[in-house]
Amino acid sequence: MIKTIYYALVPLLVLLGAIFIACLVGYFVALGIGDQFTINKIIHKLAQLFLVLSIFPAMAYFKFKKTDIGFAGKAVFLKQLLQGFGLGFVTLMPVVIVLYGLGVNVIDQSQGWTVSLLVKKMTLSLLLALIVSWIEEPLFRGILLTGLKRKMSVITAVIISAIYYAMLHFLDSDTNISYQDLTLLSGFKLLGEAFANLLNPDILSAFWALVMVGIFLGVLRTEFKASLGLCIGCHTSWVWQIKMSKSLFNTNFSSEYLYLVNRYYDGLIGPLVTGWLSLAILGYLVYRQINKPAFINP
């Protein structure tokens, strides 16, 4: 039990290290580029960069190969991307439809949509979604989940990696520090506020929804050998749909079904996603139990 707790906290130390370095480096970057970007954004991007770069020393330390963290050969990987994208579509689109049907999300009438504008928005959103999933999946369902699996049970590893995945989405601060007020400690002030934000009760339903998202992707990764492509494709599809939903719809805050989403997040993530993905995971596990010989664990 003590060893499990120890190994569960190691990723937190890596996260703190990446953010600590980002706070220091971010100050000097901000001084160098001026007030083009806020210190918040600079630190956020640098922390992401350092976390991604941490994949390489981690792979060397654990002696992981690409296949160990889930990458298949090129042909299989591309096939997985498409399959994962389709899975992401069929698992999130029902949520989009239900929220629209119940009047939680309503079409934004202020947008002057044209076919060319819609295609441009869809394409740009898809590219951004692919970038996000390419950053997060090798990190969380690749290195983190694979490393944790070596030290604890698969179920525990999936849950812990999912919690870290959800945490990272809420490590943020609303404080804006002007360029003139920047000091070497500015980033650390924002860091304290970011961790305090994890205790904000307003984010709780969105936090648990993202934990369930992480568990869903973790199950996908651990149930099929070299399946990181499936995770990337699924994640890309989800982010793409969320971005398009935010562009096309506004949240109706007077809806009697508003409790199905977290009003402070993106208009989709919330209790409905938590329940829907829980049912999807449960349904899959029942199906797997019935067809047990057909499944191969990595």
Residue pairs with C-beta under 8 A, 6 or more apart in sequence:
3 151
4 151
4 152
4 156
7 148
7 151
7 152
8 148
8 152
8 156
8 160
11 144
11 148
11 160
11 161
11 164
12 164
14 51
14 54
15 51
15 164
15 168
17 50
18 47
18 50
18 51
18 54
19 43
19 47
19 171
19 191
19 194
20 191
21 46
21 50
22 43
22 44
22 46
22 47
22 49
22 50
22 187
23 43
23 187
23 188
23 190
23 191
24 184
24 187
25 46
26 39
26 42
26 43
26 46
26 187
27 39
27 182
27 183
27 184
27 186
27 187
29 42
29 46
30 37
30 39
30 42
30 179
30 182
31 182
34 179
35 178
35 179
38 176
38 177
39 177
39 182
39 186
39 187
39 190
40 172
40 173
40 175
40 176
40 177
40 190
43 187
43 190
43 191
44 172
48 135
51 139
52 135
52 138
52 139
54 143
55 138
55 139
55 142
55 143
58 64
58 143
58 147
59 65
59 69
59 143
62 68
62 146
62 147
62 150
64 143
64 146
67 226
68 146
69 138
69 142
69 143
69 146
69 228
70 138
70 141
70 142
70 146
70 221
70 226
70 227
70 228
70 229
70 231
71 77
71 142
71 226
71 228
71 229
72 80
72 226
72 227
72 228
72 229
76 226
76 229
77 228
77 229
78 229
79 229
80 227
80 228
80 229
80 230
80 232
80 233
81 229
81 230
81 232
81 233
81 236
82 233
83 229
83 230
83 233
84 220
84 229
84 230
84 231
84 232
84 233
84 234
84 235
84 236
84 237
85 233
85 234
85 236
85 237
86 233
86 237
87 220
87 230
87 233
87 234
87 237
88 233
88 234
88 235
88 236
88 237
88 238
88 241
89 237
89 241
91 216
91 234
91 238
91 276
91 277
91 280
92 237
92 238
92 241
92 242
92 268
92 273
93 241
94 276
95 268
95 272
95 273
95 276
96 105
96 241
96 245
96 268
98 260
98 272
99 105
99 257
99 260
99 261
99 267
99 268
99 272
100 106
100 249
102 255
102 257
102 260
103 252
103 255
103 257
104 251
104 252
104 255
104 257
104 258
104 260
104 261
104 267
105 245
105 249
105 250
105 251
105 252
105 267
105 268
106 249
106 250
106 252
107 248
107 249
107 250
108 247
108 248
108 249
108 250
111 247
111 248
121 244
121 247
122 240
122 244
125 240
125 243
125 244
125 247
126 236
126 240
128 239
128 243
129 235
129 236
129 237
129 238
129 239
129 240
129 243
130 232
130 236
132 235
132 236
132 239
133 231
133 232
133 233
133 235
133 236
133 239
134 232
136 165
136 235
137 217
137 228
137 231
137 232
137 235
138 228
140 161
140 164
140 165
140 214
140 217
141 161
141 217
141 218
141 220
141 221
141 228
141 231
142 228
144 161
144 164
145 157
145 158
145 161
145 218
145 221
145 222
148 156
148 157
148 160
148 161
149 157
149 222
151 157
152 160
154 222
154 297
157 218
157 222
158 214
158 215
158 218
158 219
158 222
159 211
159 215
159 218
161 214
161 218
162 210
162 211
162 212
162 213
162 214
162 215
162 217
162 218
163 211
163 214
164 214
165 210
165 211
165 213
165 214
165 217
166 207
166 208
166 210
166 211
166 213
166 214
167 198
167 207
169 207
169 210
170 197
170 198
170 200
170 203
170 206
170 207
171 194
171 195
171 197
171 198
172 194
172 197
173 190
173 191
173 193
173 194
173 197
174 193
175 189
175 190
175 193
177 186
177 189
177 190
197 203
198 207
202 262
202 264
203 262
203 264
203 265
205 262
205 270
205 271
205 274
206 262
206 264
206 265
206 266
206 269
206 270
208 274
209 262
209 269
209 270
209 271
209 273
209 274
209 277
210 269
212 273
212 274
212 277
212 278
212 281
213 238
213 269
213 273
213 277
215 277
215 281
216 277
216 280
216 281
217 231
217 234
217 235
219 281
219 284
219 285
220 227
220 230
220 231
220 234
221 227
221 228
221 230
221 231
222 297
222 298
223 284
223 288
223 295
223 297
224 230
224 296
224 298
225 296
225 297
225 298
226 298
227 298
241 268
242 266
242 268
242 269
245 266
245 267
245 268
246 266
246 267
249 267
250 267
251 258
251 261
251 263
251 267
252 258
253 263
259 270
259 271
260 270
260 271
260 272
261 267
261 268
261 269
261 270
261 271
261 272
262 269
262 270
288 295
